[in-house]
Amino acid sequence: MSLPIRQVAYFCADVRAAARAHHAAFGSGPFFVADNIPLARAVHRGVERVLDHSSAYGQWGEVMVEFVQQNNAGPSPFHDLYPEGSGRFGLHHVAVWVDDVDAAIARFDAAGAPCALRAEMNDGFVFAFADTSPTLGHMTELYTPVPVLADFYTMVSDAAKSYRGGDIIIDIAFS
């Protein structure tokens, strides 16, 4: 089974600053920025926790690039790789599309990559992080390409194709 990378994601201190820097260096974007992404549930390493995060999504060639910041203190899959207060940031995960998130979590776990996070957004969309960092140096995000997700990927890609300059930050909200 081939699982092509759909997205490369970096943990950072400020998603807007990181998006602007990436655009300046690589020409990526524009970036759609969602602050305080609402989650109905987040289970990190088997413990339900609050996870308040913001993300910037843009196109980088054929792949989506995401910058993510954690807005609240405490344990998380982001702090698993970049300990809170360390001032360290960098590549956090790559994302792949799977047919069934929970089945993929089980497959990754059986292969030695336990589930670091399983989260549900308010609309029922589910995503998870398999901890592939011991073998790959980063986590692997798993989600099913339901229409709302596939449409979002298309919107980001189309925006990059039609971008003609101006501000590269576009604020959005997820409900």
SEVEX-342346 format. One record per residue (C-alpha): y, z, x; residue in three letters; residue number from 1. Coordinates in steps of 0.1 Angstrom, whole numbers, plus 5000, padded with zeros to 4 digits. Layout:
BEGIN
Y Z X aa i
Y Z X ala NUM
...
// end
This chain:
BEGIN
Y Z X aa i
5000 5000 5000 met 1
5034 4990 5014 ser 2
5064 5011 5006 leu 3
5095 4992 5018 pro 4
5126 5013 5027 ile 5
5152 5010 4999 arg 6
5177 5034 5013 gln 7
5187 5052 5045 val 8
5204 5086 5039 ala 9
5224 5108 5062 tyr 10
5233 5144 5058 phe 11
5270 5150 5065 cys 12
5299 5175 5061 ala 13
5321 5151 5040 asp 14
5306 5121 5022 val 15
5340 5103 5019 arg 16
5348 5107 5056 ala 17
5313 5096 5065 ala 18
5315 5065 5042 ala 19
5348 5055 5057 arg 20
5335 5059 5092 ala 21
5304 5039 5085 his 22
5324 5012 5068 his 23
5347 5010 5099 ala 24
5317 5008 5123 ala 25
5294 4986 5103 phe 26
5313 4969 5074 gly 27
5291 4987 5048 ser 28
5303 4995 5013 gly 29
5322 4999 4991 pro 30
5309 5033 4983 phe 31
5303 5049 4950 phe 32
5309 5087 4953 val 33
5294 5112 4929 ala 34
5305 5148 4933 asp 35
5285 5178 4922 asn 36
5255 5158 4910 ile 37
5241 5177 4881 pro 38
5204 5186 4883 leu 39
5184 5201 4854 ala 40
5160 5216 4879 arg 41
5154 5217 4917 ala 42
5123 5232 4932 val 43
5125 5236 4970 his 44
5093 5245 4988 arg 45
5079 5259 4955 gly 46
5110 5280 4946 val 47
5134 5270 4919 glu 48
5169 5270 4934 arg 49
5204 5257 4927 val 50
5212 5225 4947 leu 51
5248 5213 4944 asp 52
5253 5181 4963 his 53
5276 5151 4964 ser 54
5266 5116 4975 ser 55
5283 5083 4985 ala 56
5262 5052 4980 tyr 57
5270 5018 4995 gly 58
5252 4987 5007 gln 59
5244 4982 5044 trp 60
5230 4947 5047 gly 61
5198 4946 5027 glu 62
5195 4984 5024 val 63
5214 5010 5005 met 64
5230 5037 5026 val 65
5237 5072 5013 glu 66
5258 5100 5027 phe 67
5250 5134 5012 val 68
5266 5168 5015 gln 69
5254 5201 5002 gln 70
5282 5220 4984 asn 71
5265 5254 4980 asn 72
5250 5278 5005 ala 73
5213 5285 5007 gly 74
5180 5269 5015 pro 75
5175 5232 5007 ser 76
5157 5202 5020 pro 77
5189 5193 5038 phe 78
5190 5227 5056 his 79
5153 5223 5064 asp 80
5163 5197 5089 leu 81
5199 5207 5096 tyr 82
5202 5245 5094 pro 83
5231 5260 5075 glu 84
5260 5268 5098 gly 85
5246 5248 5127 ser 86
5272 5221 5125 gly 87
5245 5195 5129 arg 88
5242 5164 5108 phe 89
5223 5132 5109 gly 90
5196 5110 5094 leu 91
5179 5130 5066 his 92
5157 5107 5047 his 93
5146 5072 5038 val 94
5139 5063 5002 ala 95
5109 5044 4988 val 96
5100 5034 4953 trp 97
5067 5046 4939 val 98
5049 5040 4907 asp 99
5045 5077 4899 asp 100
5065 5104 4917 val 101
5040 5132 4911 asp 102
5010 5111 4922 ala 103
5030 5101 4954 ala 104
5038 5138 4961 ile 105
5001 5145 4959 ala 106
4992 5116 4983 arg 107
5019 5126 5008 phe 108
5008 5162 5006 asp 109
4972 5153 5012 ala 110
4983 5133 5043 ala 111
5001 5164 5057 gly 112
5036 5158 5043 ala 113
5042 5186 5018 pro 114
5068 5184 4990 cys 115
5101 5198 5002 ala 116
5119 5192 4969 leu 117
5111 5180 4934 arg 118
5142 5176 4913 ala 119
5151 5164 4878 glu 120
5185 5151 4868 met 121
5198 5159 4834 asn 122
5187 5125 4821 asp 123
5151 5132 4831 gly 124
5152 5111 4862 phe 125
5129 5127 4889 val 126
5131 5124 4926 phe 127
5113 5142 4954 ala 128
5113 5146 4992 phe 129
5081 5145 5011 ala 130
5085 5163 5044 asp 131
5076 5136 5068 thr 132
5098 5150 5096 ser 133
5070 5162 5119 pro 134
5057 5126 5122 thr 135
5088 5105 5114 leu 136
5117 5127 5123 gly 137
5131 5126 5087 his 138
5121 5132 5051 met 139
5109 5105 5027 thr 140
5125 5104 4992 glu 141
5102 5092 4964 leu 142
5114 5079 4931 tyr 143
5103 5054 4904 thr 144
5124 5023 4899 pro 145
5132 5030 4862 val 146
5158 5007 4847 pro 147
5187 5031 4853 val 148
5179 5033 4890 leu 149
5172 4996 4895 ala 150
5204 4988 4877 asp 151
5223 5012 4900 phe 152
5209 4996 4931 tyr 153
5219 4962 4917 thr 154
5254 4974 4910 met 155
5259 4988 4945 val 156
5245 4955 4960 ser 157
5267 4933 4938 asp 158
5298 4954 4946 ala 159
5292 4947 4983 ala 160
5288 4910 4977 lys 161
5321 4908 4958 ser 162
5341 4933 4979 tyr 163
5373 4917 4991 arg 164
5391 4946 5007 gly 165
5410 4976 4995 gly 166
5399 5012 4991 asp 167
5362 5015 4998 ile 168
5358 5047 4977 ile 169
5350 5045 4940 ile 170
5345 5077 4922 asp 171
5317 5079 4897 ile 172
5299 5107 4877 ala 173
5263 5112 4868 phe 174
5258 5130 4835 ser 175
// end
